[in-house]
Amino acid sequence: MISDLKGTFSQISNNNKRSAIREILKLTQNPEIISFAGGLPAPESFPVDALDKIVSDMLCEEGAAVLQYDATEGVTELRELLLKKYQDEGIQCSLDNMIITTGSQQGLDLVGKIFVNQGDVVICGLPSYLGGIGAFQAYGATMAGVPMDEQGMSAELLETKLEELKQQGIKPKFIYVIPDFQNPTGITMPESRRLEIIALAHKYDVLIVEDCPYREVRFEGKPQRMMYELDNNDHVITLGTFSKIFAPGFRIGWVLGPKDVNEKIVIAKQSADLCTPTFVQKIAIGYMKSGLFETNLQKTIDLYHQRRDVMLAEMDKHMPDCVKWTRPEGGMFLFITLPEHMDALDLFHKAIEKKVAFVTGNVFYCDGSGTNTIRLNFSYVNNEKAIAGIQRLADIIKAEMLVGETC
Ligand SMILES: Cc1ncc(COP(=O)(O)O)c(C=O)c1O
């Protein structure tokens, strides 16, 4: 081993931190533990049988071509199929705007790579997806958190933050938002809030990175138009993915972005992986063309809807009044706020002893706050386990209440 390995690592490598969630997940590996911790889609939602036929037909018909390199931008037919979905919604976009990535996590990484210099400011919600924060911090971003309310990132506090930064001569690189069924809170921004944030992006001349992995997983309420569509002024870069609507193991995501931004993303992607695997892109094309995409997505939505209802019903039944939680209209997560004196990490260790697990909410707060919050996943665990798990969790919380505590 060389003498100064630590000093040999790059600044980016030294900026990288282990994901707090992945560390927590290690503690939840015991099969006896009922885990609401991971962000895992239900394996029952994966179309295993359909893929069996699609893969063998594809190999028969296309042979070696499906095993070849393809363009860094992605296989054209897949890009066209994805574009068609957006165009059917009335969104104006063309091939120049669409790049396939290796999961939307790669999209987040590439966005960090092309925009962030050491010390640049990126704005995100308090709380926000940890994998997004980590991707931007790896390139040296200083994250500036803006509190959320029940409609997502507060536009009023965003303006305060933008003004504060302007006074200091700082122009943030972009505003990172997850407008639909946000990870970790499950909150969705109504159109009015989206428009307010876009207006601020225009006023302060800042880009928006709109991360949309859960948008199509809506159980109830009115679908919201994407910020990309509402802006229509090249201020928004949207990230999409098949992970929650098809299968995360495919590692297929995409960037829907302004042409000038996408050109830079393609160059950055060339040095990352040349191209997203052709094989999985071709399977995805076969899957979308078979018509199974829509039917399977509906089954997934129905399954998560039912699992969310079971979880909410158990929470209503067992949680003390002083505990509050979100009621998401889709996605995979809900978010609990405990009384302020409770520490979710302390509770986590007690919960592991009782064989139930969750993610402490503070890991999603770039300023380290949110110590009395918890993220629960409802897509993975079956109803029977969810009922037992929520009861256990409620008992643990009740045991933490102060003597005579009223809400
Ligand atoms: C908000 C958000 N963005 C991006 C990702 C990454 O998804 P993937 O790389 O599987 O597409 C996730 C995964 O959970 C997420 O919750």
The ligand as an ORCA input file, in Angstrom:
! r2SCAN-3c Opt
* xyz 0 1
  C     -36.411     10.942     -5.338
  C     -35.569      9.872     -5.937
  N     -34.770     10.164     -6.965
  C     -34.009      9.238     -7.547
  C     -33.991      7.932     -7.088
  C     -33.084      6.935     -7.772
  O     -33.826      6.038     -8.509
  P     -33.212      5.105     -9.646
  O     -31.748      5.373     -9.769
  O     -33.496      3.710     -9.219
  O     -33.931      5.486    -10.893
  C     -34.800      7.575     -6.013
  C     -34.787      6.199     -5.497
  O     -35.420      5.843     -4.553
  C     -35.613      8.571     -5.423
  O     -36.429      8.304     -4.403
*
